[in-house]
Amino acid sequence: MTSRILTVKDEDNCEDVIQEAVRTIREGGLVVYPTDTSYGIACDPMQEQALDRLISVKNRDKGIGVPLLFTDIHQCEAYHDFGSLERVLARLFWPGALTLIVTTKDTIPAYITGGRGSAAIRVPNHFLPRRIAKELGIPIVGTSANLSGGETPFEVSVAFEQLGDGVDLYIDGGPSSASANSTIVGVEGAGTDAPLNIKVYREGSLSVDRITESLRIDSDALRFWTNRIIYPDM
């Protein structure tokens, strides 16, 4: 089947495109869409067969799990119990280019997380994936629309060159204003009842310097954070 390509120019003239994306995802299809970072590829994460197809199209390791994009933090709360510092990070940087690694509730099946019990979640600063997630009533898969190890797609044409007719619908929102993917962080304990550390798994569009500067002038952050930024090899 030949892929369809639809164009979105602004939020005021996108309803037909959003409804087509929602219909395609509900039917188990794959949709490439713009975000505030790179283009993503979506399916209904609660349909295991659809997710298997997405993983196959990307040639992605199934054991890695997939990130999820949400319409807002309230939708996230059905899948994760936010801690104090996680709420501060969400307040400061969502919608935006910050992905949080969080412990999941049982509402997220193991095939989404790769059996890890944790997931990468984000509220992007782009109306289209947020509107799709809102219409669906569930998050959408937020992995990048490329072959695993392939060029990061900041334009829809780069996604199409790699994924071709393996995707049902491409939504062209123009070139991304970003040149890097989201920054990935997690919150980890520093001891019983002690403030928490922030661990950086990947620095991307949102710089660690900006995260640090924002936290150091936020009264809630200063209550919950150790003032340490750590990395996985520490």
C-alpha positions as CSV (number, residue, x, y, z in Angstrom):
1,M,0.0,0.0,0.0
2,T,1.3,3.5,-0.9
3,S,1.8,5.8,2.0
4,R,-0.3,9.0,2.3
5,I,1.3,12.4,2.9
6,L,-0.7,15.2,4.5
7,T,0.6,18.7,5.2
8,V,0.0,20.8,8.3
9,K,0.8,24.5,8.3
10,D,-0.6,25.7,11.6
11,E,-2.7,24.7,14.6
12,D,-5.8,26.5,13.3
13,N,-6.0,24.4,10.1
14,C,-5.2,20.9,11.2
15,E,-8.4,19.3,12.4
16,D,-8.8,17.0,9.3
17,V,-5.2,15.9,9.6
18,I,-5.5,15.1,13.3
19,Q,-8.7,13.1,12.7
20,E,-7.0,11.1,9.9
21,A,-4.0,10.4,12.2
22,V,-6.3,9.3,15.0
23,R,-8.3,7.0,12.7
24,T,-5.1,5.5,11.3
25,I,-3.6,4.8,14.8
26,R,-6.9,3.4,16.1
27,E,-6.9,1.0,13.1
28,G,-3.4,-0.3,14.1
29,G,-1.5,1.9,11.6
30,L,1.7,3.9,11.8
31,V,1.9,7.7,11.5
32,V,5.0,9.9,11.1
33,Y,4.5,13.3,12.7
34,P,6.4,16.5,13.5
35,T,7.5,17.4,17.1
36,D,9.5,20.2,18.6
37,T,12.6,18.0,18.1
38,S,12.8,15.3,15.4
39,Y,10.0,13.7,13.6
40,G,8.4,10.8,15.5
41,I,6.6,7.6,14.4
42,A,3.4,6.7,16.3
43,C,1.2,3.8,16.8
44,D,-1.3,2.9,19.6
45,P,1.0,1.5,22.2
46,M,-1.8,-0.5,23.7
47,Q,-2.0,-2.6,20.5
48,E,0.8,-5.0,20.8
49,Q,0.6,-6.0,17.1
50,A,0.8,-2.4,16.0
51,L,3.9,-1.8,18.2
52,D,5.5,-5.0,16.8
53,R,5.0,-3.6,13.4
54,L,6.5,-0.2,14.3
55,I,9.5,-2.0,15.8
56,S,9.9,-4.1,12.7
57,V,9.7,-1.1,10.4
58,K,12.4,0.7,12.4
59,N,14.5,-2.4,12.7
60,R,14.6,-1.6,16.5
61,D,15.5,-3.9,19.3
62,K,12.3,-5.0,21.0
63,G,14.0,-5.2,24.3
64,I,14.8,-1.5,24.4
65,G,11.2,-0.4,24.9
66,V,9.7,2.7,23.3
67,P,9.2,6.3,24.6
68,L,5.7,7.7,25.0
69,L,4.4,11.2,24.3
70,F,1.4,12.7,26.2
71,T,-1.0,15.6,25.8
72,D,-0.2,16.9,29.3
73,I,1.0,15.8,32.8
74,H,-2.6,14.9,33.8
75,Q,-2.7,12.2,31.1
76,C,0.7,11.0,32.3
77,E,-0.6,10.5,35.9
78,A,-2.6,7.4,34.8
79,Y,0.8,5.7,34.0
80,H,3.2,7.1,36.6
81,D,3.1,8.4,40.2
82,F,5.1,11.6,40.1
83,G,7.6,12.3,42.8
84,S,8.3,15.8,44.2
85,L,11.3,16.6,42.0
86,E,9.8,15.0,38.9
87,R,6.8,17.4,39.3
88,V,9.2,20.3,39.4
89,L,11.0,19.2,36.3
90,A,7.6,18.7,34.5
91,R,6.5,22.2,35.6
92,L,9.6,23.9,34.4
93,F,10.2,22.1,31.1
94,W,6.9,20.7,29.8
95,P,5.8,21.1,27.2
96,G,9.3,20.9,25.9
97,A,12.4,18.9,25.0
98,L,12.8,17.1,28.3
99,T,12.2,13.3,28.5
100,L,11.8,11.8,31.9
101,I,12.8,8.2,32.7
102,V,10.1,7.1,35.3
103,T,8.9,4.0,37.0
104,T,5.6,2.8,35.4
105,K,2.3,1.7,36.8
106,D,0.8,-1.6,35.8
107,T,-1.2,0.4,33.2
108,I,1.8,0.2,30.9
109,P,2.3,-3.3,29.5
110,A,5.8,-4.9,29.7
111,Y,6.0,-5.1,25.9
112,I,6.1,-1.2,25.9
113,T,8.9,-0.9,28.4
114,G,10.9,-3.9,27.2
115,G,10.1,-5.6,30.6
116,R,12.1,-2.9,32.5
117,G,9.4,-1.5,34.6
118,S,10.4,2.0,33.5
119,A,9.6,4.2,30.5
120,A,10.7,7.4,28.8
121,I,7.8,9.9,28.9
122,R,7.5,13.5,27.5
123,V,5.0,16.2,26.8
124,P,6.3,17.8,23.6
125,N,6.1,21.5,22.7
126,H,4.2,20.8,19.5
127,F,0.5,21.0,19.1
128,L,0.2,18.0,16.8
129,P,1.3,15.1,18.9
130,R,-0.4,16.6,21.9
131,R,-3.7,16.9,20.0
132,I,-3.4,13.3,18.7
133,A,-2.8,12.0,22.2
134,K,-5.7,14.0,23.5
135,E,-8.1,12.7,20.9
136,L,-7.0,9.1,21.4
137,G,-7.2,9.5,25.2
138,I,-3.9,7.6,25.5
139,P,-0.2,8.4,24.8
140,I,1.4,7.8,21.5
141,V,4.7,6.2,20.8
142,G,7.4,8.9,20.5
143,T,10.4,7.1,19.0
144,S,12.2,8.9,16.2
145,A,11.0,8.3,12.6
146,N,14.1,6.6,11.3
147,L,15.8,3.3,10.9
148,S,17.7,2.4,14.1
149,G,21.1,4.0,13.7
150,G,19.9,6.0,10.7
151,E,19.9,9.8,10.2
152,T,17.8,11.7,12.6
153,P,14.8,13.1,10.7
154,F,14.3,16.8,11.3
155,E,12.4,16.9,8.0
156,V,9.6,14.5,6.9
157,S,11.6,13.7,3.7
158,V,14.4,12.2,5.8
159,A,11.9,9.9,7.5
160,F,10.3,8.9,4.2
161,E,13.7,8.0,2.7
162,Q,14.3,5.5,5.5
163,L,10.8,4.1,6.2
164,G,9.1,4.5,2.9
165,D,5.8,2.6,2.5
166,G,6.2,0.8,5.7
167,V,4.4,3.8,7.3
168,D,0.7,4.4,6.5
169,L,0.6,8.2,7.0
170,Y,3.2,10.9,6.9
171,I,2.3,14.4,8.3
172,D,4.6,17.1,6.9
173,G,4.9,20.0,9.4
174,G,7.9,21.5,7.7
175,P,11.5,21.5,8.9
176,S,11.9,21.2,12.7
177,S,13.4,24.3,14.4
178,A,15.6,21.9,16.5
179,S,18.8,20.2,15.5
180,A,18.9,17.7,18.3
181,N,16.6,15.2,20.1
182,S,15.2,15.7,23.5
183,T,17.3,15.6,26.7
184,I,16.7,12.5,28.8
185,V,17.0,12.6,32.6
186,G,15.8,10.7,35.6
187,V,15.5,11.3,39.3
188,E,17.2,9.0,41.7
189,G,17.5,8.8,45.5
190,A,20.5,10.0,47.4
191,G,19.6,8.3,50.6
192,T,16.6,7.8,52.9
193,D,14.5,11.0,53.1
194,A,17.4,12.9,51.5
195,P,17.2,15.3,48.5
196,L,17.3,13.7,45.1
197,N,19.9,13.6,42.3
198,I,19.2,14.3,38.7
199,K,20.8,11.8,36.3
200,V,21.4,12.8,32.7
201,Y,21.2,9.9,30.2
202,R,21.4,12.1,27.1
203,E,21.9,15.8,26.6
204,G,20.0,17.1,23.6
205,S,18.0,20.1,22.6
206,L,17.6,21.3,26.2
207,S,21.0,21.9,27.7
208,V,22.1,20.7,31.1
209,D,23.3,24.2,31.8
210,R,19.7,25.5,31.3
211,I,18.2,22.8,33.4
212,T,20.7,23.6,36.2
213,E,20.1,27.3,36.0
214,S,16.4,26.9,36.1
215,L,16.5,24.6,39.1
216,R,18.8,26.8,41.1
217,I,16.3,29.7,41.1
218,D,13.3,27.5,41.8
219,S,12.3,27.4,45.5
220,D,10.7,23.9,45.2
221,A,13.7,22.5,43.4
222,L,16.0,23.7,46.1
223,R,14.0,21.8,48.6
224,F,14.0,18.5,46.8
225,W,17.3,18.5,44.8
226,T,20.8,17.7,46.0
227,N,22.3,20.4,43.5
228,R,24.0,17.5,41.8
229,I,23.8,16.5,38.1
230,I,25.2,13.0,37.6
231,Y,25.7,10.7,34.6
232,P,25.2,7.0,34.2
233,D,28.9,6.2,34.5
234,M,29.3,7.9,37.9
